[in-house]
Amino acid sequence: MDREHAIIAIQEVDASPDLYLLIDFLNRTLKHKELIFGLSKASTEGKYRVTVYKTE
């Protein structure tokens, strides 16, 4: 059974060592709300992209 993930928000933020901790915290805390948070490097130097997904 495949789940679809709809993107509901994308935001670029400055790089920080705590970003991974924050994304992990949000994923564990809001899983029951069917939200997933992703973190990837942005094309801009020193920036990361935070993506919020809604699972269906």
C-alpha distance matrix in Angstrom:
0.0 3.8 6.6 9.9 13.1 16.3 19.5 22.0 24.8 26.3 29.5 31.7 33.5 36.2 35.2 35.7 35.1 33.5 30.7 28.3 29.3 28.8 25.3 24.3 26.1 24.4 20.9 21.7 23.7 21.5 18.0 18.3 19.2 15.8 17.9 17.6 20.8 21.3 24.6 25.9 29.4 30.9 33.2 36.1 37.9 37.3 34.5 30.8 28.2 26.2 23.1 21.5 17.9 16.4 12.7 11.4
3.8 0.0 3.8 6.6 9.7 13.0 16.1 18.9 21.5 22.8 26.1 28.2 30.2 32.9 32.1 32.8 32.5 31.1 28.0 25.8 27.2 26.6 22.9 22.4 24.3 22.4 19.0 20.5 22.4 20.1 16.8 17.7 18.0 14.3 15.8 15.1 18.1 18.2 21.5 22.6 26.0 27.3 29.5 32.5 34.4 34.0 31.1 27.5 24.7 22.9 19.8 18.4 14.8 13.8 10.4 9.6
6.6 3.8 0.0 3.8 6.5 9.8 13.0 15.4 18.2 19.8 23.2 25.5 27.5 30.4 29.9 30.5 30.4 28.7 25.6 23.7 24.9 23.9 20.3 20.1 21.7 19.5 16.3 18.0 19.6 16.9 13.9 14.8 14.6 10.9 12.2 12.0 15.1 15.8 19.3 20.8 24.3 25.4 27.9 30.5 32.6 32.0 28.9 25.3 22.3 20.2 16.9 15.1 11.5 10.1 6.6 6.1
9.9 6.6 3.8 0.0 3.8 6.5 9.9 12.5 15.4 17.1 20.7 23.2 25.5 28.6 28.5 29.5 29.9 28.3 24.9 23.5 24.9 23.5 19.9 20.4 22.0 19.3 16.6 19.0 20.2 17.1 14.7 15.8 14.8 11.1 11.7 11.5 14.2 14.7 18.1 19.3 22.7 23.3 25.6 28.2 30.6 30.3 27.0 23.5 20.3 18.4 14.8 13.1 9.4 8.3 5.9 5.5
13.1 9.7 6.5 3.8 0.0 3.8 6.5 9.2 11.9 13.4 16.9 19.5 21.8 25.0 24.9 26.0 26.6 24.9 21.5 20.4 21.9 20.3 16.7 17.6 19.2 16.4 14.0 16.8 17.9 14.8 13.0 14.7 13.2 9.6 9.0 8.5 10.8 11.3 14.8 16.2 19.6 20.1 22.6 25.0 27.3 26.8 23.5 20.0 16.7 14.6 11.0 9.4 5.7 5.6 4.7 6.5
16.3 13.0 9.8 6.5 3.8 0.0 3.8 6.2 9.3 11.5 15.1 18.1 20.7 24.2 24.7 26.0 27.1 25.5 21.9 21.4 23.0 20.8 17.5 19.1 20.3 17.1 15.4 18.6 19.0 15.6 14.6 16.0 13.7 10.7 9.7 9.8 11.4 12.2 15.4 16.7 19.7 19.5 21.9 24.0 26.7 26.4 22.8 19.6 16.0 14.0 10.2 8.5 5.4 5.2 6.5 7.8
19.5 16.1 13.0 9.9 6.5 3.8 0.0 3.8 5.9 7.7 11.4 14.4 17.1 20.6 21.4 23.0 24.4 22.9 19.2 19.2 21.1 18.7 15.5 17.8 19.1 15.8 14.8 18.3 18.5 15.5 15.2 17.1 14.6 12.1 9.9 9.4 9.8 10.2 12.8 14.0 16.8 16.3 18.7 20.6 23.3 23.0 19.3 16.3 12.6 10.8 7.1 6.0 4.5 6.5 9.0 11.1
22.0 18.9 15.4 12.5 9.2 6.2 3.8 0.0 3.8 7.2 10.5 14.1 16.5 20.2 21.6 22.8 24.6 22.7 19.2 19.7 21.1 18.2 15.6 18.1 18.6 15.0 14.8 18.2 17.7 14.5 15.1 16.6 13.4 11.9 9.5 10.1 10.2 11.6 14.1 15.8 18.4 17.5 20.1 21.4 24.1 23.5 19.7 16.9 13.3 11.0 7.8 5.7 5.6 6.7 10.2 12.2
24.8 21.5 18.2 15.4 11.9 9.3 5.9 3.8 0.0 3.8 6.7 10.4 12.9 16.6 18.2 19.7 21.8 20.1 16.6 17.7 19.2 16.2 14.0 17.1 17.7 14.3 14.8 18.3 17.9 15.2 16.3 18.3 15.3 14.2 11.1 10.9 9.6 10.4 12.1 13.6 15.7 14.6 17.3 18.1 20.8 20.1 16.3 13.8 10.2 8.1 5.8 5.2 7.3 9.6 13.1 15.6
26.3 22.8 19.8 17.1 13.4 11.5 7.7 7.2 3.8 0.0 3.8 6.9 9.9 13.5 15.1 17.1 19.4 18.3 14.6 16.0 18.1 15.4 13.3 16.7 17.8 14.9 15.4 19.2 19.2 17.0 18.1 20.6 18.1 16.7 13.3 12.1 9.8 9.3 9.8 10.6 12.3 10.9 13.6 14.3 17.0 16.5 12.7 10.3 6.7 5.7 4.5 6.4 9.1 12.2 15.4 18.2
29.5 26.1 23.2 20.7 16.9 15.1 11.4 10.5 6.7 3.8 0.0 3.8 6.4 10.2 12.3 14.3 17.1 16.1 12.7 14.9 16.9 14.2 12.9 16.6 17.4 15.0 16.3 19.9 19.7 18.1 19.7 22.4 19.9 19.1 15.5 14.1 11.1 10.6 9.9 10.6 11.4 9.8 12.6 12.4 14.8 13.8 10.0 8.3 5.6 5.3 6.6 8.8 12.2 15.3 18.5 21.6
31.7 28.2 25.5 23.2 19.5 18.1 14.4 14.1 10.4 6.9 3.8 0.0 3.8 7.1 9.3 12.0 15.0 14.9 11.7 14.2 16.6 14.5 13.6 17.3 18.5 16.7 18.0 21.5 21.6 20.6 22.1 25.1 23.0 22.1 18.3 16.4 13.1 11.6 9.7 9.4 9.0 7.1 9.8 8.9 11.0 10.0 6.3 5.5 4.4 6.2 8.8 11.8 15.1 18.5 21.4 24.6
33.5 30.2 27.5 25.5 21.8 20.7 17.1 16.5 12.9 9.9 6.4 3.8 0.0 3.8 6.4 8.7 12.0 11.9 9.3 12.4 14.5 12.5 12.5 16.1 17.0 15.8 17.7 20.8 20.9 20.4 22.3 25.3 23.6 23.1 19.3 17.4 13.7 12.6 10.1 10.4 9.7 8.8 11.6 10.0 10.9 8.7 5.5 5.4 6.3 7.3 10.8 13.4 17.0 20.3 23.2 26.6
36.2 32.9 30.4 28.6 25.0 24.2 20.6 20.2 16.6 13.5 10.2 7.1 3.8 0.0 3.8 6.4 10.1 10.9 9.3 12.5 14.6 13.3 14.0 17.3 18.3 17.8 19.8 22.5 22.8 22.9 24.8 28.0 26.5 26.1 22.3 20.1 16.4 14.9 11.8 11.7 10.1 9.7 12.0 9.7 9.2 6.1 4.6 6.2 8.8 10.4 14.0 16.8 20.3 23.7 26.4 29.9
35.2 32.1 29.9 28.5 24.9 24.7 21.4 21.6 18.2 15.1 12.3 9.3 6.4 3.8 0.0 3.8 7.0 8.7 7.4 10.1 12.5 12.2 12.8 15.6 17.1 17.3 18.9 21.4 22.2 22.7 24.2 27.6 26.7 26.1 22.4 19.8 16.0 14.1 10.6 10.4 8.7 9.7 12.2 10.5 9.1 5.5 5.1 5.8 9.3 10.8 14.5 17.3 20.6 24.1 26.3 30.0
35.7 32.8 30.5 29.5 26.0 26.0 23.0 22.8 19.7 17.1 14.3 12.0 8.7 6.4 3.8 0.0 3.8 5.3 5.5 8.5 10.0 10.1 11.7 14.0 15.0 15.9 17.8 19.7 20.5 21.6 23.3 26.6 26.0 25.8 22.2 19.7 16.1 14.8 11.7 12.4 11.6 13.1 15.9 14.3 12.7 9.0 8.9 8.8 11.8 12.2 15.9 18.2 21.4 24.6 26.8 30.5
35.1 32.5 30.4 29.9 26.6 27.1 24.4 24.6 21.8 19.4 17.1 15.0 12.0 10.1 7.0 3.8 0.0 3.8 5.7 7.0 8.1 9.6 11.4 12.6 13.9 15.6 17.2 18.6 19.8 21.4 22.8 26.2 26.1 25.9 22.6 19.9 16.5 15.3 12.3 13.3 12.9 15.3 18.1 17.1 15.2 11.6 11.9 11.1 14.0 14.0 17.4 19.4 22.3 25.4 27.1 30.9
33.5 31.1 28.7 28.3 24.9 25.5 22.9 22.7 20.1 18.3 16.1 14.9 11.9 10.9 8.7 5.3 3.8 0.0 3.8 5.5 5.2 6.2 8.7 10.0 10.5 12.3 14.3 15.5 16.3 18.1 19.8 23.1 23.0 23.1 19.9 17.6 14.4 14.0 11.7 13.7 14.3 16.5 19.7 18.8 17.6 14.0 13.3 11.9 13.9 12.9 16.1 17.4 20.4 23.2 24.9 28.7
30.7 28.0 25.6 24.9 21.5 21.9 19.2 19.2 16.6 14.6 12.7 11.7 9.3 9.3 7.4 5.5 5.7 3.8 0.0 3.8 5.4 5.0 6.2 8.5 9.8 10.5 12.2 14.3 15.2 16.2 17.8 21.2 20.8 20.5 17.1 14.6 11.1 10.4 8.1 10.3 11.3 13.4 16.9 16.4 15.8 12.5 11.0 8.8 10.3 9.1 12.3 13.9 16.9 19.9 21.8 25.6
28.3 25.8 23.7 23.5 20.4 21.4 19.2 19.7 17.7 16.0 14.9 14.2 12.4 12.5 10.1 8.5 7.0 5.5 3.8 0.0 3.8 5.4 5.2 6.1 8.5 9.9 10.6 12.3 14.1 15.4 16.2 19.8 20.0 19.4 16.3 13.4 10.4 9.5 7.6 10.1 11.8 14.6 18.1 18.3 17.6 14.7 13.3 10.6 11.7 10.3 12.8 14.1 16.4 19.3 20.6 24.3
29.3 27.2 24.9 24.9 21.9 23.0 21.1 21.1 19.2 18.1 16.9 16.6 14.5 14.6 12.5 10.0 8.1 5.2 5.4 3.8 0.0 3.8 5.6 5.2 6.1 8.6 10.0 10.6 12.0 14.1 15.3 18.7 19.2 19.2 16.4 14.1 11.6 11.8 10.8 13.7 15.4 18.1 21.6 21.5 20.8 17.6 16.2 13.8 14.7 12.7 15.0 15.5 17.8 20.1 21.3 25.1
28.8 26.6 23.9 23.5 20.3 20.8 18.7 18.2 16.2 15.4 14.2 14.5 12.5 13.3 12.2 10.1 9.6 6.2 5.0 5.4 3.8 0.0 3.8 5.4 5.1 6.2 8.6 10.0 10.4 11.9 13.8 17.0 16.8 17.2 14.1 12.3 9.5 10.6 10.0 13.3 15.3 17.2 21.0 20.7 20.5 17.4 15.4 12.8 13.1 10.5 12.7 12.8 15.5 17.8 19.5 23.2
25.3 22.9 20.3 19.9 16.7 17.5 15.5 15.6 14.0 13.3 12.9 13.6 12.5 14.0 12.8 11.7 11.4 8.7 6.2 5.2 5.6 3.8 0.0 3.8 5.4 5.1 6.1 8.6 9.8 10.5 11.6 15.1 14.9 14.5 11.3 8.9 6.1 7.0 7.2 10.8 13.5 15.6 19.4 19.8 20.0 17.4 15.0 11.7 11.2 8.3 9.8 10.0 12.2 14.7 16.2 20.0
24.3 22.4 20.1 20.4 17.6 19.1 17.8 18.1 17.1 16.7 16.6 17.3 16.1 17.3 15.6 14.0 12.6 10.0 8.5 6.1 5.2 5.4 3.8 0.0 3.8 5.5 5.2 6.2 8.5 10.1 10.5 14.1 14.8 14.5 12.0 9.7 8.1 9.1 9.8 13.2 16.0 18.6 22.3 22.9 22.9 20.2 18.2 14.9 14.6 11.9 12.8 12.5 14.0 15.9 16.6 20.3
26.1 24.3 21.7 22.0 19.2 20.3 19.1 18.6 17.7 17.8 17.4 18.5 17.0 18.3 17.1 15.0 13.9 10.5 9.8 8.5 6.1 5.1 5.4 3.8 0.0 3.8 5.5 5.3 6.0 8.4 10.0 12.9 13.7 14.3 12.0 10.8 9.6 11.7 12.5 16.1 18.8 21.0 24.8 25.0 25.0 22.1 19.9 17.0 16.5 13.4 14.4 13.4 15.1 16.5 17.5 21.0
24.4 22.4 19.5 19.3 16.4 17.1 15.8 15.0 14.3 14.9 15.0 16.7 15.8 17.8 17.3 15.9 15.6 12.3 10.5 9.9 8.6 6.2 5.1 5.5 3.8 0.0 3.8 5.5 5.1 5.8 8.0 10.9 10.7 11.4 8.7 8.0 6.9 9.9 11.5 15.3 18.2 19.9 23.6 24.0 24.6 22.0 19.3 16.1 15.0 11.4 11.7 10.1 11.8 13.0 14.5 18.0
20.9 19.0 16.3 16.6 14.0 15.4 14.8 14.8 14.8 15.4 16.3 18.0 17.7 19.8 18.9 17.8 17.2 14.3 12.2 10.6 10.0 8.6 6.1 5.2 5.5 3.8 0.0 3.8 5.6 5.5 5.6 9.3 9.8 9.4 7.2 5.7 5.9 8.7 11.1 14.8 18.2 20.1 23.8 24.8 25.5 23.2 20.5 17.0 15.5 12.1 11.6 9.9 10.4 11.5 12.1 15.6
21.7 20.5 18.0 19.0 16.8 18.6 18.3 18.2 18.3 19.2 19.9 21.5 20.8 22.5 21.4 19.7 18.6 15.5 14.3 12.3 10.6 10.0 8.6 6.2 5.3 5.5 3.8 0.0 3.8 5.8 5.7 8.5 10.3 10.7 9.6 9.0 9.7 12.3 14.5 18.1 21.3 23.6 27.3 28.1 28.6 26.0 23.6 20.2 19.0 15.7 15.4 13.5 13.8 14.2 14.3 17.4
23.7 22.4 19.6 20.2 17.9 19.0 18.5 17.7 17.9 19.2 19.7 21.6 20.9 22.8 22.2 20.5 19.8 16.3 15.2 14.1 12.0 10.4 9.8 8.5 6.0 5.1 5.6 3.8 0.0 3.8 5.9 7.6 8.7 10.4 9.4 10.0 10.7 14.0 16.1 19.9 23.0 24.8 28.6 29.1 29.7 27.0 24.4 21.2 19.9 16.3 16.0 13.6 14.2 14.2 14.8 17.8
21.5 20.1 16.9 17.1 14.8 15.6 15.5 14.5 15.2 17.0 18.1 20.6 20.4 22.9 22.7 21.6 21.4 18.1 16.2 15.4 14.1 11.9 10.5 10.1 8.4 5.8 5.5 5.8 3.8 0.0 3.8 5.4 5.3 6.9 6.0 7.6 9.2 12.8 15.6 19.2 22.6 23.9 27.6 28.4 29.4 27.1 24.1 20.8 18.9 15.1 14.0 11.0 11.2 10.6 11.5 14.4
18.0 16.8 13.9 14.7 13.0 14.6 15.2 15.1 16.3 18.1 19.7 22.1 22.3 24.8 24.2 23.3 22.8 19.8 17.8 16.2 15.3 13.8 11.6 10.5 10.0 8.0 5.6 5.7 5.9 3.8 0.0 3.8 5.3 5.2 5.6 6.7 9.4 12.6 15.8 19.3 22.9 24.5 28.1 29.3 30.4 28.3 25.4 21.8 19.7 16.2 14.6 11.7 10.8 9.9 9.5 12.2
18.3 17.7 14.8 15.8 14.7 16.0 17.1 16.6 18.3 20.6 22.4 25.1 25.3 28.0 27.6 26.6 26.2 23.1 21.2 19.8 18.7 17.0 15.1 14.1 12.9 10.9 9.3 8.5 7.6 5.4 3.8 0.0 3.8 5.4 7.5 9.9 12.8 16.2 19.5 22.9 26.5 27.9 31.4 32.6 33.9 31.8 28.8 25.3 23.0 19.4 17.5 14.3 13.0 11.0 10.4 12.1
19.2 18.0 14.6 14.8 13.2 13.7 14.6 13.4 15.3 18.1 19.9 23.0 23.6 26.5 26.7 26.0 26.1 23.0 20.8 20.0 19.2 16.8 14.9 14.8 13.7 10.7 9.8 10.3 8.7 5.3 5.3 3.8 0.0 3.8 5.5 9.0 11.7 15.3 18.6 22.0 25.5 26.4 29.9 30.9 32.5 30.6 27.3 23.9 21.4 17.7 15.6 12.0 10.8 8.5 9.0 10.7
15.8 14.3 10.9 11.1 9.6 10.7 12.1 11.9 14.2 16.7 19.1 22.1 23.1 26.1 26.1 25.8 25.9 23.1 20.5 19.4 19.2 17.2 14.5 14.5 14.3 11.4 9.4 10.7 10.4 6.9 5.2 5.4 3.8 0.0 3.8 6.8 10.3 13.4 17.0 20.0 23.7 24.7 28.0 29.5 31.2 29.6 26.3 22.7 19.9 16.5 13.9 10.5 8.3 5.8 5.3 7.5
17.9 15.8 12.2 11.7 9.0 9.7 9.9 9.5 11.1 13.3 15.5 18.3 19.3 22.3 22.4 22.2 22.6 19.9 17.1 16.3 16.4 14.1 11.3 12.0 12.0 8.7 7.2 9.6 9.4 6.0 5.6 7.5 5.5 3.8 0.0 3.8 6.7 10.0 13.6 16.7 20.2 21.1 24.5 25.8 27.5 25.9 22.5 19.0 16.3 12.8 10.3 6.9 5.7 4.8 6.2 9.5
17.6 15.1 12.0 11.5 8.5 9.8 9.4 10.1 10.9 12.1 14.1 16.4 17.4 20.1 19.8 19.7 19.9 17.6 14.6 13.4 14.1 12.3 8.9 9.7 10.8 8.0 5.7 9.0 10.0 7.6 6.7 9.9 9.0 6.8 3.8 0.0 3.8 6.6 10.2 13.3 17.0 18.3 21.7 23.2 24.7 23.1 19.9 16.2 13.7 10.4 8.2 5.9 5.0 6.4 7.3 11.1
20.8 18.1 15.1 14.2 10.8 11.4 9.8 10.2 9.6 9.8 11.1 13.1 13.7 16.4 16.0 16.1 16.5 14.4 11.1 10.4 11.6 9.5 6.1 8.1 9.6 6.9 5.9 9.7 10.7 9.2 9.4 12.8 11.7 10.3 6.7 3.8 0.0 3.8 6.9 10.3 13.8 15.1 18.7 19.9 21.2 19.4 16.3 12.6 10.3 6.9 5.7 4.7 6.2 9.0 10.7 14.5
21.3 18.2 15.8 14.7 11.3 12.2 10.2 11.6 10.4 9.3 10.6 11.6 12.6 14.9 14.1 14.8 15.3 14.0 10.4 9.5 11.8 10.6 7.0 9.1 11.7 9.9 8.7 12.3 14.0 12.8 12.6 16.2 15.3 13.4 10.0 6.6 3.8 0.0 3.8 6.7 10.4 12.0 15.5 17.1 18.4 16.9 13.9 10.1 8.0 5.6 4.9 6.4 7.8 11.2 12.6 16.3
24.6 21.5 19.3 18.1 14.8 15.4 12.8 14.1 12.1 9.8 9.9 9.7 10.1 11.8 10.6 11.7 12.3 11.7 8.1 7.6 10.8 10.0 7.2 9.8 12.5 11.5 11.1 14.5 16.1 15.6 15.8 19.5 18.6 17.0 13.6 10.2 6.9 3.8 0.0 3.8 7.1 9.2 12.9 14.1 14.9 13.3 10.5 6.8 5.7 4.8 6.4 9.1 11.2 14.8 16.4 20.0
25.9 22.6 20.8 19.3 16.2 16.7 14.0 15.8 13.6 10.6 10.6 9.4 10.4 11.7 10.4 12.4 13.3 13.7 10.3 10.1 13.7 13.3 10.8 13.2 16.1 15.3 14.8 18.1 19.9 19.2 19.3 22.9 22.0 20.0 16.7 13.3 10.3 6.7 3.8 0.0 3.8 6.3 9.6 11.4 12.3 11.4 9.0 5.6 5.2 6.7 8.3 11.6 13.5 17.2 18.7 22.1
29.4 26.0 24.3 22.7 19.6 19.7 16.8 18.4 15.7 12.3 11.4 9.0 9.7 10.1 8.7 11.6 12.9 14.3 11.3 11.8 15.4 15.3 13.5 16.0 18.8 18.2 18.2 21.3 23.0 22.6 22.9 26.5 25.5 23.7 20.2 17.0 13.8 10.4 7.1 3.8 0.0 3.8 6.7 8.2 8.7 8.2 6.4 4.4 5.9 8.9 11.1 14.7 16.8 20.6 22.3 25.6
30.9 27.3 25.4 23.3 20.1 19.5 16.3 17.5 14.6 10.9 9.8 7.1 8.8 9.7 9.7 13.1 15.3 16.5 13.4 14.6 18.1 17.2 15.6 18.6 21.0 19.9 20.1 23.6 24.8 23.9 24.5 27.9 26.4 24.7 21.1 18.3 15.1 12.0 9.2 6.3 3.8 0.0 3.8 5.3 7.3 8.0 5.5 4.8 5.3 9.1 11.1 14.9 17.1 20.9 23.0 26.1
33.2 29.5 27.9 25.6 22.6 21.9 18.7 20.1 17.3 13.6 12.6 9.8 11.6 12.0 12.2 15.9 18.1 19.7 16.9 18.1 21.6 21.0 19.4 22.3 24.8 23.6 23.8 27.3 28.6 27.6 28.1 31.4 29.9 28.0 24.5 21.7 18.7 15.5 12.9 9.6 6.7 3.8 0.0 3.8 6.4 8.8 7.5 8.3 8.9 12.7 14.4 18.1 20.2 23.9 25.9 28.8
36.1 32.5 30.5 28.2 25.0 24.0 20.6 21.4 18.1 14.3 12.4 8.9 10.0 9.7 10.5 14.3 17.1 18.8 16.4 18.3 21.5 20.7 19.8 22.9 25.0 24.0 24.8 28.1 29.1 28.4 29.3 32.6 30.9 29.5 25.8 23.2 19.9 17.1 14.1 11.4 8.2 5.3 3.8 0.0 3.8 6.4 5.6 8.1 9.6 13.3 15.6 19.3 21.9 25.6 27.9 31.0
37.9 34.4 32.6 30.6 27.3 26.7 23.3 24.1 20.8 17.0 14.8 11.0 10.9 9.2 9.1 12.7 15.2 17.6 15.8 17.6 20.8 20.5 20.0 22.9 25.0 24.6 25.5 28.6 29.7 29.4 30.4 33.9 32.5 31.2 27.5 24.7 21.2 18.4 14.9 12.3 8.7 7.3 6.4 3.8 0.0 3.8 5.6 8.7 11.4 14.9 17.7 21.3 24.1 27.8 30.0 33.3
37.3 34.0 32.0 30.3 26.8 26.4 23.0 23.5 20.1 16.5 13.8 10.0 8.7 6.1 5.5 9.0 11.6 14.0 12.5 14.7 17.6 17.4 17.4 20.2 22.1 22.0 23.2 26.0 27.0 27.1 28.3 31.8 30.6 29.6 25.9 23.1 19.4 16.9 13.3 11.4 8.2 8.0 8.8 6.4 3.8 0.0 3.8 7.0 10.4 13.4 16.7 20.1 23.1 26.8 29.0 32.5
34.5 31.1 28.9 27.0 23.5 22.8 19.3 19.7 16.3 12.7 10.0 6.3 5.5 4.6 5.1 8.9 11.9 13.3 11.0 13.3 16.2 15.4 15.0 18.2 19.9 19.3 20.5 23.6 24.4 24.1 25.4 28.8 27.3 26.3 22.5 19.9 16.3 13.9 10.5 9.0 6.4 5.5 7.5 5.6 5.6 3.8 0.0 3.8 6.8 9.8 13.1 16.5 19.5 23.2 25.6 29.0
30.8 27.5 25.3 23.5 20.0 19.6 16.3 16.9 13.8 10.3 8.3 5.5 5.4 6.2 5.8 8.8 11.1 11.9 8.8 10.6 13.8 12.8 11.7 14.9 17.0 16.1 17.0 20.2 21.2 20.8 21.8 25.3 23.9 22.7 19.0 16.2 12.6 10.1 6.8 5.6 4.4 4.8 8.3 8.1 8.7 7.0 3.8 0.0 3.8 6.5 9.8 13.2 16.1 19.8 22.1 25.5
28.2 24.7 22.3 20.3 16.7 16.0 12.6 13.3 10.2 6.7 5.6 4.4 6.3 8.8 9.3 11.8 14.0 13.9 10.3 11.7 14.7 13.1 11.2 14.6 16.5 15.0 15.5 19.0 19.9 18.9 19.7 23.0 21.4 19.9 16.3 13.7 10.3 8.0 5.7 5.2 5.9 5.3 8.9 9.6 11.4 10.4 6.8 3.8 0.0 3.8 6.3 10.0 12.8 16.5 18.9 22.2
26.2 22.9 20.2 18.4 14.6 14.0 10.8 11.0 8.1 5.7 5.3 6.2 7.3 10.4 10.8 12.2 14.0 12.9 9.1 10.3 12.7 10.5 8.3 11.9 13.4 11.4 12.1 15.7 16.3 15.1 16.2 19.4 17.7 16.5 12.8 10.4 6.9 5.6 4.8 6.7 8.9 9.1 12.7 13.3 14.9 13.4 9.8 6.5 3.8 0.0 3.8 6.7 10.0 13.5 16.1 19.6
23.1 19.8 16.9 14.8 11.0 10.2 7.1 7.8 5.8 4.5 6.6 8.8 10.8 14.0 14.5 15.9 17.4 16.1 12.3 12.8 15.0 12.7 9.8 12.8 14.4 11.7 11.6 15.4 16.0 14.0 14.6 17.5 15.6 13.9 10.3 8.2 5.7 4.9 6.4 8.3 11.1 11.1 14.4 15.6 17.7 16.7 13.1 9.8 6.3 3.8 0.0 3.8 6.5 10.1 12.7 16.1
21.5 18.4 15.1 13.1 9.4 8.5 6.0 5.7 5.2 6.4 8.8 11.8 13.4 16.8 17.3 18.2 19.4 17.4 13.9 14.1 15.5 12.8 10.0 12.5 13.4 10.1 9.9 13.5 13.6 11.0 11.7 14.3 12.0 10.5 6.9 5.9 4.7 6.4 9.1 11.6 14.7 14.9 18.1 19.3 21.3 20.1 16.5 13.2 10.0 6.7 3.8 0.0 3.8 6.9 9.9 13.3
17.9 14.8 11.5 9.4 5.7 5.4 4.5 5.6 7.3 9.1 12.2 15.1 17.0 20.3 20.6 21.4 22.3 20.4 16.9 16.4 17.8 15.5 12.2 14.0 15.1 11.8 10.4 13.8 14.2 11.2 10.8 13.0 10.8 8.3 5.7 5.0 6.2 7.8 11.2 13.5 16.8 17.1 20.2 21.9 24.1 23.1 19.5 16.1 12.8 10.0 6.5 3.8 0.0 3.8 6.4 9.6
16.4 13.8 10.1 8.3 5.6 5.2 6.5 6.7 9.6 12.2 15.3 18.5 20.3 23.7 24.1 24.6 25.4 23.2 19.9 19.3 20.1 17.8 14.7 15.9 16.5 13.0 11.5 14.2 14.2 10.6 9.9 11.0 8.5 5.8 4.8 6.4 9.0 11.2 14.8 17.2 20.6 20.9 23.9 25.6 27.8 26.8 23.2 19.8 16.5 13.5 10.1 6.9 3.8 0.0 3.8 6.5
12.7 10.4 6.6 5.9 4.7 6.5 9.0 10.2 13.1 15.4 18.5 21.4 23.2 26.4 26.3 26.8 27.1 24.9 21.8 20.6 21.3 19.5 16.2 16.6 17.5 14.5 12.1 14.3 14.8 11.5 9.5 10.4 9.0 5.3 6.2 7.3 10.7 12.6 16.4 18.7 22.3 23.0 25.9 27.9 30.0 29.0 25.6 22.1 18.9 16.1 12.7 9.9 6.4 3.8 0.0 3.8
11.4 9.6 6.1 5.5 6.5 7.8 11.1 12.2 15.6 18.2 21.6 24.6 26.6 29.9 30.0 30.5 30.9 28.7 25.6 24.3 25.1 23.2 20.0 20.3 21.0 18.0 15.6 17.4 17.8 14.4 12.2 12.1 10.7 7.5 9.5 11.1 14.5 16.3 20.0 22.1 25.6 26.1 28.8 31.0 33.3 32.5 29.0 25.5 22.2 19.6 16.1 13.3 9.6 6.5 3.8 0.0
